[in-house]
């Protein structure tokens, strides 16, 4: 989910402009279920390819869709896919929700993990004012993941293993007499290749409260363009941006961006009897595609947030 606020009028105006024409809304509708090429969009909408390309660029610049170039018979073609399935706009950011609110949301810094077991290539980048990078001698050293500076990480990566977060649920977060209906984690991810590789697949798995909710095969370690937020100081031929993923568990099962992952339901997580939620994400050593993982913070990639956990109550 994309979260917008009146406190950031520049981002809000960019998104609203991108959604302000029927043609661009039609493009988004066609991308709801599949990745579609610009040529296919032109044919299905009966609009000139040049017009489609210019409108796709507006949506891409706003971060609402992502594009990749893939080989075609006569060169290459641009494939388009949605990066967000939901957009929320907060017009009154100073309003405090009452204690009987039907949802609880918290942001977790990507470096605030409580446990880890990672294998090289691995490392993380810390942002302090302007971006400062740790010396190369610290890259690929799993022991460095214990350093307290990880709390300021804006990009972290590893080839195999996991990082685990523990997120408290305050007493005021759980409405009296209400039962958890769903939980979701939203975060920007991609594979981890040497440098970057548009065809580098990785099987990424998430666990919540010890329950494996599913595995998603990420198609790429994206480095074909600079991330919208990625600092200029960052290595130009390294990982640049990822895909915004929303992992959700509800009464019907577990989903990734509304696509079914597994039959693990909200009841299996026993949220109503816990004071915190444990979320683990990583790449299993038994996976078919051991292609690593990059996790993006609010200053790297395309999306200005870290990990967002949301619990909704009946």
N, C-alpha and C positions, 0 to 999 in steps of 0.2 A: 504494500500500500504506500502511496505517495502522500506524505503529510505536509500540508502547506499552512502557513499562518500569516496573519496580517502584519506580523512583526517583520516579515521578509517580503515587502511589496514588490521587489524586483523579480524574485522567483515566481510570485503569484501572478504578476502581469504577463510573464513569459508563457506560463502554462495556459492562462486564460486566452491569450492571443492564439496559441496553437490550437485551441479547441473552439475557435470562434467561427469556423466555416463548416458548411455541410459536407463539403468534399473531404476535409480532413477527418470529420466524424465518420464518414463512409469508409475511409481507409482504415480507421481504427476498428470498425465493425468487422471488416474482412480479415483483420488480424487477430480476432478474438480467440480463434481455435487453432490457428496454424501459422506457419511462416510462409510468406507469399512474396514473390518477386515483384519488382516495379512493373515489369512487362505484364504480368498477370493482373495486377491492379489496374493497369491501363485498359486491358481487354475487358475485365469484368465491370468496370465503371464507365466504359465508353468515353474516356478522357485521354487526350494526347499524352504520350509518354513524358514529354518535357514538362507538362503541367503536373503530372504525378510526381516527377523527380523533385520539382521545386517545393511541393507541399510535403513530401516525405522529408526533405531537408529541414523544414520548419519543425515538424514533429520530432525529428532526431535531435535538433539543436535544443529543443525543450526537454529532452530526456524521456519523452513518452514512448518512443520506439527505438530500437537499435537495428543497425544494418551490418551485413557482412557481404563480402564479395566471394563468390564461389565460381569454379570453372564452368563454362558453358561451351556449346559447340562452336560459337563464333566469338571466343574471347572469355568474358566473364559476365555474370549477372548479379545484381544487388538484391539480396534477400532481406526482407523486413520482418521484424517480430516485435510484439508488445513487450515493454519492460514493466508496465504497471497494469494491474487489473482493477484497482480501486484508487480513487483520489479523495482525500478528506481535506476540507478547508476550515481552519479555525479562525473565525472572525472576531472572537472575544477571548484572547489568550489569558486575560487576567481573571476570568471567572473561575471560581473554585467550585468543582462539582460536589454535590451533597454526598453524604456517606452512603446513601442508598443508591448511588449510581450503578448502572448496569454493566460497566466495564472498568477495568483497571489496566493502565499502561505504564511501562517504565522503559527507559533507555539504558542499555548496558554498554560501556566502552569495550571495544574488541580485545583490549589487553587485560581486562579484569577477570581472567579465567582463574579458577581455583585449583585446577589440576590439568596436567598435560602429559602426553607421551608422544613425542614427535621424532621424525627421522629426516635427515637432510635430503634434498635441499630445504633449508628452513631459515627463518629469520624474521625480523620485524623492523619497521621504520618508525621513529619517534618524531613528532612535530612539537617543537618548542619555539613559539614565535614563528619565524621563518623555519622551513623544514631543515632539520639537521639529521644526517644519516650516520649510523654507527660505522666505524671502520670495517672494511671487508673481512678482517681477521675474526670478527664476531659472527659473521654470517656462517651458516651451516654448523653451528655449535648448539645442540639442543640444551645444554646447560645454561646458555644465555637466556633461555625462556624463563628462568627463575629471577632475572634481574628486576628490581622494583620499577625501573623505567618502563617496563612493559605496560604499565597503567596508562601511559601516554601514547601507546602505539596507534598508528593510523593505517597501517597495512601490515598484515602478518601472513606468513605462508609456511607450508611444510609439505613434504612429499607423501608421507604416510603417517598414520597415528591419529591423534585427536587433541582438542582443547575442550575443557569442561567448565561451564559457568554455573554459579549458584545464585539464584535471584530470590530475595526475600519477598514474601507476601505479607504486607503489614496488616494489622488488625482492622484498620479503616478501609483496606482494599476490598475485603470480602463483605458484600452487603448482607445484612442480617437475614437469615432464613432463605437465602438464595443459593442455588446450586450452579457450579461452573458448567457452562454450556459449550465453550470452546476455548482453546489456547492457541496462539500463533506466535511465531518468531519470524521477523522480517529482517533480512540482511542481504548485502551485496556480496556475491561469490563468483569465483571462476576457478578453472584448473590451475595447476602450477607446473609449467614447463621450464626448461632452461631458457632464460630470457623471456620469450613469449612465443606462442605457436597457435595459430588460428584453428588448427586441426587436432589439438591435444585434448583427448577425452579423459574424464575422470569420474569415477563413481563415488559420490559424496553422500554420506549417511548421517542421519540425525537420530539422537536418542533423547527422550524426555522422561525424567524420573526413572531412568534405567530401562525404559521400554523403547525398543527400536521401532520408530514410526515409518521408516522407509529410506530408500536410496534413490538418488537422482543422478543421471549421467550428464554432467556438464560438458558441452561440446567443445570448449575452447579455453585457452589462456589468452585473453584479448590484449593485443598490443598493436593493432592495425591503425589506431589513432590515439591521440592523447585523451585521457579521461577528462570530463568536463571540470572536475575539481582537482585533478592530479597536479601537484606543484610543478612548475617549470624546472625546478632543480632536480627532479627525479630522473632516473636513467631513461633516455628516450626509447631504447629498444627493449625495455623490460615491461612487465605487466602494467597495464594502464587503467582498465576498468573491468567491471563484471556485469552479471545479470542480477537484477533485484529478485530475490526469492522470498516467498511467504509460505512457511511450513505451518499447516493448521491441523489440529486434531479436534474433532467434534463428535457428535453422537453417531454420525454416519461412517466415520473412519478417519484416515489421515490423508491429507492432500498437499500438493505443492502447486501453488498458483492455480488452485481449483481443479487440478487433475489428481485423480485418486492414486495414492501411493501404496496404501496397505489398509487392512481392516482393523488396525489398532484404533480404539475409540477413547473418548475422554474418560470414560469410567475406569479404564485400565490404569490411568495415571494417578487416581486417588487424590486429586487436587484439593478436595474439600477437607482433607485430614492432614494437610501439610502446611508448614510455616514458610517454606521456600520451594522453588522449582529448580531442578537440576537439568540443564541442557548440555548435551555433548554433541559435537559435530566433528567429523573427520573422514578419513579414508581407511577402510579396513584392509589389512594385509592380505585377505583372501579375495579381494575384489577382482573382477575381470580387468577393469581399467584403473590401475593404480597411478593416477595422474595428478595427485596432490590437490591442494586447495589454497586459494588466496581469499582472505577475509578483509573487507574494506571498512575503514572508519569514515567519519564525517568529512575528512579533509582529502580523501583519495577517491578515485573512481568517478562515478556519475551521480551519486545520490548523497545528499547532505545529512546522513544520519548513520549511527552505528547499528547495534543490534536492538531491535524494538520488540519487547514482549507485550502481548495484549491478552488479557483474560476477559471473556464475556460471560455474564451470569444471566440465568433465567430470571 
